[in-house]
Amino acid sequence: MCTVIVGFDPQARTPLVVAALRDEMRSRPWDWPARHWPERPQLIGGRDRLAGGTWLAVDPQRERMAALLNGWPWDGTMPWEGTYPASRGDLPLKTLSNQNRDALAGEDPTRYAPFHLLDADAHSAALYSWDGRCLDTRALPRGVTTLVNTGLNPADPRSARHTPEFDRTRPDPDLSTARTVKEIWGEWPGLITRAANSEPRSAGTTPGGDPSALIAHADLGNGEVWATGSITLIALDRDVVRYAFTDTPAVLESWQLIDT
């Protein structure tokens, strides 16, 4: 995951609404959101076929979600994948399996490449950030926040550009009656579609592109493409979790509701 937009307000009718964009190599195989983990049958999320974990999962029984963003190391270098004993994709699953609100209880962060881990429900939203040297935990403020690979960083071009617009259009549906993507997430899917039809953001080492763009696309040569491959929408209150997903964000009608 490279961008997660979080609308959190415990006083709202729908306290938590999220738009999560996953940027990954196109060649990396994955599965649509479902109950993929027999040892954790209550959890729903997309599955990374290579490592078996996920970038985002929800627990509909406890009205809770967890999302993972790759982080940057403290020294600014980018670590190679596969050099750590544990996959970061395990973290959302382990977080939702914890009965308490310490998402990393019992975890040794040094086993993982740098990450940002969002743990949120209708009552609280916390971001755990590990840069390879220090673990930082902070509560997300009330309102709309954009999380990126440098964490909670209002100066990031994506955050500076898109947070005000997603804040202005932040949906607050009645989840007991709202049934469609439009009824639940309002203008947010349209904002994503507009972004998907605009100039994309390139990879960090690739020149060109719009650094403030939500949607990523970079041709790395030899048939390798890094891009925004899927987007997840979450809305939850104290009783209900709604989940929508698309792997074609440029098409507004492509959103599909996931059974929770």
C-alpha positions as CSV (number, residue, x, y, z in Angstrom):
1,M,0.0,0.0,0.0
2,C,1.3,3.5,-0.8
3,T,-1.6,5.8,-0.1
4,V,-4.4,5.5,2.5
5,I,-6.9,8.3,3.0
6,V,-8.6,8.1,6.4
7,G,-11.7,9.9,7.5
8,F,-11.9,9.4,11.3
9,D,-14.4,11.1,13.6
10,P,-15.8,9.1,16.6
11,Q,-18.7,11.5,16.8
12,A,-19.8,11.0,13.2
13,R,-22.7,8.7,12.1
14,T,-20.0,6.7,10.3
15,P,-16.9,7.2,12.4
16,L,-14.4,5.6,9.9
17,V,-14.2,5.9,6.1
18,V,-11.1,4.8,4.2
19,A,-9.8,4.9,0.7
20,A,-6.7,2.7,0.3
21,L,-4.6,2.5,-2.9
22,R,-2.2,-0.4,-3.4
23,D,0.9,0.3,-5.6
24,E,2.8,-2.8,-6.6
25,M,4.5,-4.6,-9.5
26,R,1.9,-5.7,-12.0
27,S,3.6,-9.1,-12.2
28,R,3.1,-9.9,-8.5
29,P,0.1,-12.2,-8.2
30,W,-2.7,-11.5,-5.8
31,D,-6.3,-12.6,-5.0
32,W,-9.5,-10.5,-4.7
33,P,-10.7,-9.8,-1.1
34,A,-12.2,-12.9,0.6
35,R,-11.8,-15.1,3.6
36,H,-8.5,-16.5,2.5
37,W,-7.0,-17.6,5.9
38,P,-8.5,-20.7,7.4
39,E,-6.7,-20.1,10.7
40,R,-8.4,-16.6,10.8
41,P,-11.8,-17.3,9.2
42,Q,-13.4,-14.0,10.4
43,L,-10.9,-11.8,8.4
44,I,-11.5,-10.5,4.9
45,G,-8.9,-9.0,2.7
46,G,-7.0,-9.3,-0.6
47,R,-4.2,-11.9,-0.5
48,D,-0.6,-11.6,-1.8
49,R,0.0,-15.0,-3.3
50,L,3.8,-14.8,-3.0
51,A,3.9,-14.3,0.8
52,G,0.4,-15.2,1.8
53,G,-0.4,-12.0,3.7
54,T,-2.4,-8.9,2.9
55,W,-2.1,-5.1,2.5
56,L,-5.5,-4.5,4.1
57,A,-8.0,-6.7,6.1
58,V,-11.2,-6.2,8.1
59,D,-12.8,-8.1,10.9
60,P,-16.6,-7.6,10.4
61,Q,-17.4,-9.2,13.7
62,R,-15.4,-6.6,15.7
63,E,-15.9,-3.7,13.2
64,R,-12.1,-3.2,12.9
65,M,-9.6,-2.8,10.1
66,A,-5.9,-2.8,9.6
67,A,-3.9,-1.5,6.6
68,L,-0.2,-1.7,5.7
69,L,2.0,0.8,3.9
70,N,5.6,0.2,3.0
71,G,7.9,2.6,4.8
72,W,11.2,4.3,4.2
73,P,14.2,3.4,6.4
74,W,15.6,6.0,8.8
75,D,18.7,6.6,6.6
76,G,16.6,7.1,3.4
77,T,17.7,4.0,1.6
78,M,15.3,1.5,0.2
79,P,15.8,-2.0,1.5
80,W,15.7,-5.0,-0.8
81,E,12.6,-7.2,-0.5
82,G,13.3,-10.7,0.9
83,T,16.1,-9.7,3.3
84,Y,13.9,-9.8,6.4
85,P,12.8,-13.0,8.2
86,A,9.1,-12.0,8.2
87,S,6.7,-10.5,5.7
88,R,5.1,-7.2,6.4
89,G,1.9,-8.6,4.9
90,D,1.5,-10.7,8.1
91,L,1.0,-7.6,10.2
92,P,-2.6,-6.7,9.4
93,L,-3.7,-10.2,10.1
94,K,-1.8,-10.4,13.4
95,T,-3.2,-7.0,14.3
96,L,-6.8,-8.0,13.9
97,S,-6.1,-11.3,15.8
98,N,-5.0,-9.3,18.9
99,Q,-7.8,-9.0,21.4
100,N,-6.3,-5.8,22.8
101,R,-5.5,-2.5,21.0
102,D,-1.8,-2.9,21.0
103,A,-1.4,-3.8,17.3
104,L,2.2,-5.0,17.7
105,A,1.9,-6.8,21.0
106,G,4.5,-9.6,21.1
107,E,6.0,-8.5,17.8
108,D,9.7,-7.8,17.2
109,P,9.7,-5.0,14.6
110,T,13.3,-5.8,13.6
111,R,12.0,-8.8,11.8
112,Y,10.2,-6.6,9.3
113,A,11.2,-4.1,6.6
114,P,10.1,-0.5,7.4
115,F,6.4,-0.1,7.5
116,H,3.4,2.0,8.6
117,L,0.5,0.1,10.1
118,L,-3.0,1.5,10.5
119,D,-5.2,0.0,13.2
120,A,-8.7,1.6,13.3
121,D,-12.3,1.1,14.3
122,A,-15.2,3.4,15.3
123,H,-13.5,4.5,18.5
124,S,-9.8,5.0,17.7
125,A,-7.3,5.1,14.8
126,A,-3.6,4.6,15.4
127,L,-0.6,4.6,13.1
128,Y,2.5,2.4,14.0
129,S,5.6,3.4,12.1
130,W,8.8,1.4,12.0
131,D,11.8,2.9,10.2
132,G,14.3,0.2,11.0
133,R,15.6,2.0,14.1
134,C,12.7,3.5,16.0
135,L,9.0,2.5,16.5
136,D,6.6,5.5,16.6
137,T,3.0,5.2,17.6
138,R,0.5,8.1,17.2
139,A,-3.2,8.6,17.3
140,L,-4.7,9.9,14.1
141,P,-6.4,13.3,14.5
142,R,-10.1,13.8,14.0
143,G,-10.8,14.6,10.4
144,V,-9.3,13.4,7.1
145,T,-5.7,12.4,7.0
146,T,-3.6,11.1,4.1
147,L,-1.0,8.4,4.9
148,V,1.9,7.9,2.5
149,N,5.2,6.0,2.6
150,T,6.7,8.6,4.9
151,G,3.7,8.1,7.2
152,L,1.6,11.0,8.5
153,N,3.3,13.7,6.5
154,P,1.1,16.7,5.6
155,A,3.9,18.2,3.5
156,D,3.9,15.2,1.1
157,P,2.6,16.4,-2.3
158,R,-0.2,13.8,-2.3
159,S,-1.3,14.8,1.1
160,A,-1.1,18.5,0.4
161,R,-3.1,18.2,-2.8
162,H,-5.8,15.7,-2.0
163,T,-6.5,15.9,1.8
164,P,-8.6,19.1,1.5
165,E,-10.8,17.7,-1.3
166,F,-11.4,14.4,0.4
167,D,-12.1,16.3,3.7
168,R,-14.6,18.5,2.0
169,T,-16.4,15.5,0.5
170,R,-16.0,13.2,3.4
171,P,-19.1,10.8,3.4
172,D,-21.1,10.2,6.6
173,P,-23.8,7.7,5.6
174,D,-26.3,5.8,7.7
175,L,-24.9,2.3,7.1
176,S,-28.1,0.7,8.3
177,T,-29.8,1.9,5.1
178,A,-27.0,2.8,2.6
179,R,-26.5,-0.1,0.2
180,T,-24.7,1.1,-2.9
181,V,-21.2,2.4,-3.4
182,K,-22.6,5.9,-4.2
183,E,-24.8,5.9,-1.1
184,I,-22.0,4.8,1.2
185,W,-18.9,6.7,-0.2
186,G,-20.5,9.6,-1.9
187,E,-18.1,11.6,-4.0
188,W,-15.0,9.6,-3.1
189,P,-15.2,7.0,-5.9
190,G,-15.5,9.8,-8.4
191,L,-12.5,11.6,-7.1
192,I,-10.5,8.4,-7.5
193,T,-11.7,7.9,-11.0
194,R,-10.8,11.4,-11.9
195,A,-7.3,10.8,-10.5
196,A,-7.0,7.5,-12.4
197,N,-7.7,9.4,-15.6
198,S,-5.0,12.1,-14.9
199,E,-1.3,12.2,-15.1
200,P,0.1,9.4,-12.8
201,R,2.9,9.4,-10.3
202,S,6.1,7.7,-11.4
203,A,8.4,5.5,-9.3
204,G,10.7,7.3,-6.9
205,T,13.8,6.8,-9.1
206,T,12.0,7.3,-12.4
207,P,11.9,10.9,-13.9
208,G,8.6,12.5,-14.9
209,G,5.1,12.1,-13.7
210,D,3.1,14.1,-11.2
211,P,4.5,13.6,-7.6
212,S,1.1,14.7,-6.2
213,A,-0.9,12.1,-8.2
214,L,-2.8,9.5,-6.3
215,I,-2.5,6.9,-9.0
216,A,1.0,5.5,-9.8
217,H,2.4,4.1,-13.0
218,A,6.0,3.5,-14.1
219,D,7.3,1.4,-16.9
220,L,10.6,0.0,-15.5
221,G,11.6,-1.8,-18.7
222,N,11.8,-5.5,-19.5
223,G,8.1,-5.8,-19.2
224,E,8.0,-4.7,-15.6
225,V,5.4,-2.2,-14.6
226,W,4.9,-0.7,-11.1
227,A,1.4,0.8,-10.7
228,T,-1.7,1.3,-8.7
229,G,-3.3,-2.1,-9.2
230,S,-6.3,-1.9,-6.9
231,I,-8.2,0.3,-4.5
232,T,-10.2,-0.5,-1.4
233,L,-13.0,1.5,0.2
234,I,-14.0,0.8,3.8
235,A,-16.8,2.4,5.9
236,L,-17.7,1.2,9.4
237,D,-19.6,2.2,12.4
238,R,-20.2,0.4,15.7
239,D,-22.3,-2.3,14.1
240,V,-21.6,-2.6,10.4
241,V,-18.6,-2.8,8.1
242,R,-18.9,-2.0,4.3
243,Y,-16.2,-3.0,1.9
244,A,-15.8,-2.1,-1.8
245,F,-13.0,-2.9,-4.2
246,T,-11.8,-2.3,-7.7
247,D,-8.8,-3.2,-9.9
248,T,-10.0,-0.8,-12.6
249,P,-10.1,2.6,-10.9
250,A,-10.4,4.6,-14.1
251,V,-13.9,3.1,-14.6
252,L,-16.4,4.5,-12.1
253,E,-18.7,1.5,-12.6
254,S,-16.1,-1.0,-11.8
255,W,-16.5,-0.9,-8.0
256,Q,-17.8,-4.1,-6.4
257,L,-19.2,-4.5,-2.9
258,I,-17.5,-7.3,-1.0
259,D,-19.7,-9.5,1.2
260,T,-18.9,-9.0,4.9
